[in-house]
Amino acid sequence: TGWITCAYTIYAQSFGQRRVSPTDANLIYSMQPLFTALFAFALLGESLGPTGYLGGSFIASALWIVTKGENNDKSSRKENILD
């Protein structure tokens, strides 16, 4: 069963990466710890301690800062093209 799950995850990852930009793929992979914590809470009933919440907030804040900067870069590029 390990072969099947490993093969599927590698296939699914390469399938998805072909359809999104490298930046978007990196942002999605950066959210893995957040998704892991959410699934552990939902499926296993686990809970986070204070350091877990702090780490999650750092990850979420970093992702927000990066995506906010990316949106500003895209809008400035569009303005330069129109000029």
C-alpha positions in Angstrom: 0.0 0.0 0.0 3.0 2.3 0.5 3.9 2.1 -3.2 0.4 3.1 -4.2 0.1 6.1 -1.9 3.6 7.3 -2.8 3.0 6.9 -6.5 -0.3 8.7 -6.3 1.1 11.7 -4.4 4.0 12.1 -6.8 1.6 11.9 -9.8 -0.9 14.3 -8.2 1.8 16.8 -7.4 3.3 16.8 -10.9 -0.2 16.9 -12.4 -1.1 20.0 -10.3 2.3 21.7 -10.9 1.8 21.7 -14.6 -1.4 23.7 -14.2 -0.3 26.5 -11.9 2.5 29.0 -11.9 5.7 28.2 -9.8 4.8 31.0 -7.4 1.3 29.7 -6.8 2.7 26.2 -6.3 5.2 27.4 -3.8 2.5 29.2 -1.8 0.3 26.1 -1.8 3.2 24.0 -0.5 4.0 26.6 2.1 0.5 26.1 3.5 1.1 22.4 4.2 1.7 22.9 8.0 -1.6 24.8 8.3 -3.5 22.1 6.4 -1.9 19.4 8.5 -3.0 21.1 11.7 -6.5 21.6 10.4 -6.9 17.9 9.3 -5.4 16.7 12.6 -7.9 18.8 14.5 -10.9 17.7 12.3 -10.0 14.0 11.9 -8.1 13.1 15.1 -9.4 15.7 17.6 -5.9 17.0 18.3 -5.3 20.5 19.6 -2.5 23.0 19.3 -0.6 24.6 22.1 0.4 28.3 22.2 3.6 27.8 20.2 1.5 26.0 17.5 -0.8 28.9 17.2 2.1 31.3 17.1 3.8 29.3 14.4 0.6 29.1 12.4 0.1 32.8 12.6 3.7 33.4 11.4 3.1 31.2 8.4 -0.3 32.7 7.6 1.1 36.2 8.0 4.1 35.5 5.7 1.8 34.1 3.0 -0.5 37.1 3.3 2.5 39.5 2.9 3.8 37.6 -0.1 0.5 37.5 -1.9 -0.2 41.1 -1.1 3.1 42.1 -2.6 2.5 39.9 -5.6 -0.8 41.6 -6.3 0.8 45.1 -6.1 3.5 44.0 -8.6 0.9 42.7 -11.1 -1.1 45.9 -10.9 2.0 48.1 -11.4 3.0 45.9 -14.4 -0.4 46.4 -16.0 -0.2 50.2 -15.5 3.3 50.2 -17.2 2.0 48.2 -20.1 -1.0 50.6 -20.6 1.3 53.7 -20.6 
